[in-house]
Amino acid sequence: MGNGLDELKKQEYWENPIYNIPSLLANAFKFLINAREQLVQLVEDPDLVASQKQVIDLQAEILQCKKEQLQSLQSTVKASVEDTAKAELQKNLPQQDIAQATVKPIVSTVVQEEDRSKSLMVLNQPEEEGDKSRLAKLEAALQTIQGQVASLTISKIELQAELEVTTELARRSYSNSTWSLVRTQVLFANLEKLKLHQTTPSYIETIPTPLPENTRAVIISVFCNFWNSDGHAYLNMDIQQEGNEEGGVTKVENTHYKAYANTFYYEVFVPWDSAASDRLMFTVTNSYQTGGENNWYRIRMVGYVTA
């Protein structure tokens, strides 16, 4: 996938985390940005908002429909009970004037009891077919929209789960990385003042003091002294631990011309495997020096990294 999660899950990233920290962090950052954008899209998704609004509207319409039916039933029951009560009273007490004020409290009590029991029933009064059909359609539409909302909710949950996994992987990449950089200084007699012109020699230098077994790289400094108003100081070189072909080659390239009274300095990492050897190979691939004795290069080892 294009959001960095598959890259983070690759086994080779976790075998040598010290070399892969930039890639791990870059892929974690890529996935976090992508996940954040997708979460924002879900939250601001107009389809989700519209679906939720439609659900609310349909629920309100269903409640209104049921309310209208209930009110109709109440009116019918009230009228039926009132008529029945009047007839019975007039039949049993024909000389008394049955006031409507006497009948109404009785009817109201009956209707209220029926409401509480939620079992209103009207005799000889079937439901309207149109109302039943309308209610069925509304309920079917509500179920469909609720399904869509549930699907969007599941997608959001899955995305949040992936985000949590990626965050945990990024956290582990920090907590599991126990590396350190140690400064030292090792001088190589053959490389203290190189003045090479159109020659490509090779040098093999031995590290005088054994390095820790968990050393993963050594740090090599490249210094150039350029001390005239006209001249050249070119030097290209390959640096590698002898016997560590798998670690690869570190290349340095230097091209300086007409740089009066200037010095140049930088450092490079050279992969190191303590089981391979204790020697470094310096292979010059290009050199060009003019302008006098004050144009020269110096190569030293100035530190190492353990992990």
C-alpha positions in Angstrom: 0.0 0.0 0.0 1.1 3.6 -0.6 0.8 4.8 2.9 4.1 3.3 4.3 2.6 0.5 6.5 3.9 -2.4 4.3 7.4 -0.9 4.3 7.3 -0.7 8.1 6.3 -4.4 8.4 9.3 -5.6 6.3 11.6 -7.9 8.4 14.8 -6.4 7.1 14.0 -3.1 8.6 14.1 -4.6 12.1 17.2 -6.8 11.6 19.5 -3.7 11.5 17.5 -0.8 12.9 20.5 1.5 13.3 20.8 1.6 9.5 17.1 1.8 8.8 16.0 4.5 11.2 15.6 7.1 8.4 13.5 4.8 6.3 11.4 3.6 9.3 10.7 7.2 10.4 10.0 8.3 6.8 7.5 5.5 6.2 5.9 6.0 9.7 5.5 9.7 9.0 4.1 9.0 5.5 1.5 6.6 7.0 0.6 9.0 9.9 -0.1 11.8 7.4 -2.1 9.5 5.1 -4.1 8.1 8.1 -4.8 11.6 9.4 -6.1 12.7 6.0 -8.4 9.7 5.7 -9.7 10.3 9.2 -10.4 13.9 8.3 -12.2 12.8 5.2 -14.3 10.3 7.2 -15.2 13.0 9.7 -16.0 15.5 7.0 -17.5 13.0 4.6 -20.7 14.6 3.2 -22.2 11.2 2.5 -21.8 10.2 6.1 -23.3 13.5 7.4 -26.2 13.3 4.9 -26.9 9.6 5.8 -27.0 10.5 9.5 -29.3 13.4 8.9 -31.5 11.2 6.7 -31.7 8.7 9.6 -32.7 11.4 12.0 -35.3 12.7 9.6 -36.8 9.3 8.9 -36.9 8.5 12.6 -38.7 11.7 13.3 -41.2 11.0 10.4 -41.9 7.5 11.8 -42.5 8.8 15.3 -44.8 11.5 13.9 -46.7 8.8 11.9 -47.1 6.6 15.0 -48.1 9.6 17.1 -50.9 10.5 14.6 -52.1 6.8 14.6 -52.1 6.8 18.4 -54.0 10.1 18.6 -56.6 8.7 16.1 -57.0 5.6 18.2 -57.4 7.6 21.4 -60.1 9.7 19.9 -61.9 6.7 18.6 -61.7 4.8 21.9 -62.8 7.9 23.9 -65.8 8.4 21.7 -66.8 4.7 21.8 -66.4 4.4 25.5 -68.3 7.7 26.1 -71.3 6.5 24.0 -71.3 3.2 25.7 -71.2 4.7 29.1 -74.1 7.1 28.3 -76.3 4.3 27.0 -75.7 2.2 30.0 -76.4 5.0 32.4 -79.5 6.1 30.6 -80.7 2.5 30.5 -80.2 1.8 34.2 -81.1 5.3 35.5 -83.7 6.7 33.1 -85.0 9.4 35.5 -81.7 11.0 36.2 -80.2 13.6 34.0 -76.8 12.2 33.0 -74.6 15.2 32.6 -71.8 15.1 30.2 -69.5 16.3 32.9 -70.1 13.0 34.8 -69.4 10.8 31.8 -66.2 12.6 30.7 -64.1 11.8 33.8 -65.0 8.1 33.4 -64.0 8.1 29.7 -60.8 10.0 30.5 -59.8 7.4 33.1 -60.4 4.5 30.7 -58.4 6.1 27.9 -55.5 6.9 30.2 -55.4 3.3 31.5 -55.5 2.1 27.9 -52.6 4.4 27.1 -50.5 3.1 29.9 -51.0 -0.5 28.9 -50.0 0.3 25.3 -52.7 -2.1 24.1 -55.3 0.1 22.6 -57.7 -1.7 20.3 -60.6 -0.3 18.2 -63.4 -2.6 17.3 -64.6 -2.5 13.7 -62.0 0.1 12.8 -59.2 -1.4 10.6 -56.0 0.5 10.0 -55.6 2.5 6.9 -53.7 0.5 4.2 -51.9 3.7 3.1 -50.5 4.4 6.6 -49.2 0.8 6.9 -47.5 1.0 3.5 -45.9 4.3 4.3 -44.7 3.1 7.6 -43.2 0.0 6.1 -41.3 2.0 3.4 -39.9 4.4 6.0 -38.7 1.5 8.1 -37.1 -0.2 5.1 -35.3 3.0 4.1 -34.2 3.5 7.7 -32.6 0.0 7.8 -30.8 0.7 4.5 -29.3 4.0 5.7 -28.4 2.5 9.1 -26.5 -0.2 7.2 -24.5 2.4 5.3 -23.7 4.3 8.5 -22.5 1.1 10.1 -20.2 0.3 7.1 -18.6 3.8 7.3 -18.2 3.4 11.0 -16.4 0.0 10.5 -14.0 1.6 8.0 -13.2 4.4 10.4 -12.5 1.8 13.2 -10.2 -0.2 10.9 -8.3 2.9 9.9 -7.8 3.9 13.6 -6.5 0.4 14.3 -3.9 0.7 11.5 -2.9 4.1 12.8 -2.4 2.6 16.3 -0.2 -0.2 14.9 1.9 2.2 12.9 2.4 4.5 15.9 3.5 1.5 18.0 6.0 0.4 15.3 7.4 4.0 15.3 7.6 4.0 19.1 9.5 0.7 19.1 11.9 1.9 16.5 13.0 4.6 19.0 12.9 2.5 22.2 14.8 -0.5 20.6 17.6 1.6 19.2 20.5 1.6 21.7 23.4 3.0 19.6 26.2 5.4 20.6 28.9 7.4 18.8 32.4 7.4 20.2 35.0 10.0 19.2 38.6 8.9 18.8 41.6 9.8 16.6 43.7 7.4 14.6 46.4 8.7 12.3 47.6 6.9 9.2 51.2 7.8 8.3 50.6 7.2 4.6 47.5 9.4 4.5 48.7 12.4 6.6 49.7 14.6 3.6 48.7 13.3 0.3 50.0 15.2 -2.8 48.9 13.0 -5.7 49.0 14.0 -9.3 47.4 11.7 -11.9 48.2 8.6 -9.9 45.8 6.1 -8.3 47.6 4.2 -5.5 45.9 2.0 -2.9 46.6 1.9 0.8 45.7 -0.7 3.5 45.8 0.6 7.0 45.4 -1.4 10.3 43.3 -0.1 13.2 45.9 -0.2 16.0 43.3 -0.7 18.8 40.6 -3.4 18.6 37.1 -2.0 18.2 34.1 -3.2 20.2 32.4 -6.3 18.8 29.1 -4.3 18.3 30.8 -1.6 16.1 28.7 -0.9 13.1 30.6 1.9 11.4 33.8 3.9 11.6 34.0 7.6 10.9 36.7 8.9 8.5 37.6 12.6 8.1 38.7 14.2 4.9 40.7 17.4 5.1 42.0 19.5 2.2 44.5 22.3 2.5 44.5 24.7 -0.5 47.0 27.5 -0.2 47.7 29.3 -3.4 45.8 31.6 -5.8 46.0 29.3 -8.8 46.1 25.5 -8.9 44.2 22.2 -8.6 43.5 19.9 -5.7 41.4 16.9 -7.0 41.1 13.6 -5.1 38.5 10.8 -5.5 38.8 7.7 -3.3 36.9 4.5 -2.4 37.0 3.5 1.3 36.0 0.0 2.6 36.8 -2.4 5.4 38.9 -5.3 4.1 36.8 -8.5 3.9 33.5 -6.7 4.3 32.2 -6.7 0.8 28.6 -6.9 2.0 28.9 -3.6 3.9 29.8 -1.8 0.6 32.1 1.0 -0.4 32.1 4.7 0.8 33.0 7.0 -2.0 34.6 10.5 -1.5 35.0 13.0 -4.4 36.9 16.3 -4.1 37.4 19.0 -6.8 39.0 22.3 -5.8 40.4 24.9 -8.2 41.7 28.5 -7.6 40.6 28.6 -4.0 43.3 30.8 -2.4 44.0 30.2 1.3 41.1 27.8 2.0 40.6 24.6 4.0 37.9 22.0 3.5 36.7 19.3 6.0 34.0 16.7 6.2 33.4 13.2 7.7 31.9 10.0 6.2 30.7 6.7 7.7 32.3 3.4 6.5 30.4 0.2 7.3 32.2 -2.1 9.8 31.9 -5.7 10.8 34.2 -6.7 13.7 34.3 -10.3 12.5 35.7 -9.4 9.0 39.0 -7.7 9.8 40.8 -4.8 11.5 42.0 -3.1 8.3 40.7 -0.3 6.1 41.4 -0.1 2.3 41.8 3.3 0.7 41.7 3.1 -3.1 42.4 6.4 -5.0 40.4 6.5 -8.3 41.4 10.0 -9.5 44.0 12.7 -8.5 45.2 16.0 -9.8 47.4 18.4 -7.9 49.1 21.6 -9.1 50.0 24.9 -7.6 52.8 23.9 -5.2 53.6 22.1 -2.0 50.8 23.7 0.0 48.0 21.8 -1.7 47.4 18.5 0.0 44.8 16.1 1.6 44.8 14.4 5.0 42.7 11.2 5.9 42.1 10.1 9.5 39.8 7.9 11.5 38.0 10.1 14.1 35.4 7.9 15.7 33.1 4.9 15.5 29.4 3.9 16.0 28.2 1.0 18.1 24.7 -0.6 18.2 
